[in-house]
Amino acid sequence: MEGLTKLYGAKICASDQFFKLIQDTDRYTYRYLDKVMVKGKKEVISVYEILDGLLPKDFEMKLVTKLAFQESVDLYQNGKIAEALEGFKEIHKTNPEDTACLVYVKRCEKLMAGGIPENWDGVEKLDSK
């Protein structure tokens, strides 16, 4: 998870396993980030950013854009790259400090330039742990 916090510019990342272990998921404010497959693993994990503990301004900005971010991630993972890119660019206008949003802008631009591979499934395969 530590490497993922750096990738997405998050203070704290958690996997879906974390949410299976805790009883009260409502006590955390979080947003879904991505589906990833870490180098050396065969399983796909969902990654979330825990928003609690952010500076108030950053917390508020991510809360304001949370729904739009989720919708854009869904579009991306369903292969609707151009629509996802539009969404991420709008989010970036509202919150230019959102590193995860910029990660997706770059991914979308790369896929649009090179085309979506036939076997593409929306899962980010990471080269390092």
Steps between C-alpha positions, in 0.01 A plus 500: 500500500788737567596509133140568405481801731789651306349414162163659581629779722296371793585522869339161570393226260306191599404187312164331485647253753519781755129567464423129539687495832340800665143497623408867468595630155289812558751635748740573212463748217653350187483488124559215260819545297571203279524128432863388494709189468826536688820357352542137601132454590217347299211651688336831422443731794287807533678804639340776704630830627416576863416869508494539878812677621541720194531873543149652510536663156619175337231297679227736379625506139512121480158474660354751253639304203451148642193409294641641176827317566317171556297546182816576301679195643199286406506638146873430477470145629217435255711613205327835444832679498404824323208556740719414799766744382241780480391423854852490640586830329194664657599366842852631445361848433322486835786336689837539325673341802332162446789272400277197442299702249820587312601133498177424318536793259840363393366146468205615291718709272737207452214263415345749262830553322592132476158337500346265752658153486261215422558328834473822701287454812537827686734347757827684549788251496778646714864435416622551855379422851 
